[in-house]
Amino acid sequence: AFLWNGENWRQVSEDGKAGYIFGMGNLADFEVAASQGRKEACISGAFVQDLKSTTVMQIIQAVDKFYQNNPKKLDTPVIEVILRQYTNICPPETPKGGMKR
């Protein structure tokens, strides 16, 4: 499977990034609706629920900032960055020697 990562993200225009986010959102909305409340849609459910008050531009800015602040993590998939930033399904990484929040 091909997952967009920081290398791909950096090469795309803002419109391309917005298209990626809108596409993920549409897929998540569809999966949640199709699952009719079953747990199969847990990632999509978290995406829909936890991001409902976040704008596409806020997500783009957060992903841009992550890759700018973490140039050695350009291999991290964009979806992982978003889930770690905005949902509880994929909590933020704990710095080495640090404690989880």
Residue pairs with C-beta under 8 A, 6 or more apart in sequence:
3 77
3 78
3 79
4 20
4 77
4 78
4 79
5 74
5 75
5 76
5 77
5 78
6 66
6 67
6 70
6 73
6 74
6 75
6 76
6 78
6 81
7 74
7 75
8 78
9 17
9 63
9 64
9 67
9 78
10 67
10 74
12 20
14 60
17 60
17 63
18 56
18 57
18 60
20 78
21 56
21 59
21 60
21 82
22 56
24 47
24 79
24 82
25 47
25 48
25 51
25 56
27 44
28 41
28 43
28 44
28 45
28 47
28 48
29 44
29 48
31 40
31 41
31 44
32 41
32 44
32 45
32 48
34 41
35 41
35 44
35 45
42 89
43 83
43 89
46 83
46 87
46 88
46 89
47 82
47 83
47 87
50 86
50 87
50 88
51 59
51 82
51 86
51 87
54 86
59 82
59 85
59 86
62 81
62 82
62 85
62 86
63 78
63 81
63 82
63 85
66 73
66 76
66 81
66 85
67 73
67 74
67 81
70 76
80 90
83 89
83 90
84 90
84 91
84 92
84 93
85 92
91 100
91 101
92 101
94 100
94 101
